[in-house]
Amino acid sequence: MVRRSLVLSLSALAAFSLSLACGGEAEPVVRVSEVRSGPLRVVVSTNGKIEPIEDAEVRARLDGRVVEIPDPGTRVERGAPLLQIDAATVGAQLAAAESERLAAQEALRASRNDLDLARQRFETDRDLHREGAITRQRFDESQASFRDAAARTASLAREVPLRVASLDLRIRELSEQQRAARTVAPVSGSVYRTDAKKGQMVHVGDPLVAIADLGRLRVRANVDQVDLGRVRPGANVRITSNAFPGRTFSGHVTEIVPNVVVKESRAVSESLAVLDPPADGLVPGMTVDLEIVVAETPDALQVPADAVVRRGDATFVYKLDGRRVRATPVRLGLSSVTAAQVLEGLSPGDEVVVSGAEGLEDGARVDVRKPDAHAS
């Protein structure tokens, strides 16, 4: 009896060991998703900055202190007063130049009068000397005075016109600077940037104010070199900003700048995208995020991108077949970060593995987990 009990125990142990060897390993847990049809959009994600399509920058045309300057956001009309710079120093320089010009002209006029008087005196004394009415010394003095007056007048006649011409240029420049002290708006629009404050000292050429029509804006976007071949003029663009959570602006690419540069370790080229109105709230200089639509279809049979398996030259998915999976070759179309279009190999309603495919083989038995039915 003891021997028979021992045999039975060994038989049971062997059977248990065989069951572990044959089927005791836990089935791999996988998550699946249903193959569905719907819109599919392929985008290039990047960032960029808002800028005006057309703007006007006003710079200082004279040195001076800012007296009046508009605040950012001020609406201005073309030709209306915009800003003013204190022109007191220019006014003083202009008055001095005009006075110097008059003095030079007066000196030449006076010298010519003196020459006329000296000539008359010389001619009179010459006649008197011939008649013996005056001494030789008196005549020589009269003649020397005439010669001195002639030489002085000749010198001034050469110098004064040149000096007056130079002063005329200086007067014109100072007059223009004096007029430039009060600047009018070159275009109609809104002041979106000021580079100076009231009371600040500025110099010729310093930027003061930038004006643009904020209803006509565009984005200068950075497109990575690897994406350049996919971005085309006319592509739709979706723009978002951290300043406006939940709000999306639209636009379209108008130009690809054919110049690749390195920005923060990125090899990028710039694309320009015009924003569709309204773009209220966006202002030049604001950093935004973009999605450039490079391809889309309204009705694509698709699977999640995580479902696609690539091994060598083969592209397939693991399709659920009861409690087993089948390695199913597929031909893909458009692919985005989240989804891939299936042109051949699957049908609507098929279920494919989206998580847990590592180490699976064709025909493997699996433990299926499906997404929450209430999940979107």
Secondary structure, DSSP 8 states (H G I E B T S, - for coil): -HHHHHHHHHHHHHHHHHHHHHH-S---EEEEEE-EEEEEEEEEEEEEEEEESSEEEEE-SS-EEEEE---TT-EE-TTSEEEEE--HHHHHHHHHHHHHHHHHHHHHHHHHHHHHHHHHHHHHHHHHHHTTSS-HHHHHHHHHHHHHHHHHHHHHHHHHHHHHHHHHHHHHHHHHHHHHTEEE-SSSEEEEEE---TT-EE-TT-EEEEEE-TTSEEEEEEEEGGGGGG--TT-EEEEE-TTSTT--EEEEEEEE----EEETTEEEEEEEEEE-S--TT--TT-EEEEEEEEEEEEEEEEEEGGG-EEETTEEEEEEEETTEEEEEE-EEEEE-SSEEEEEES--TT-EEEEE--TT--TT-B-EEE---TT--
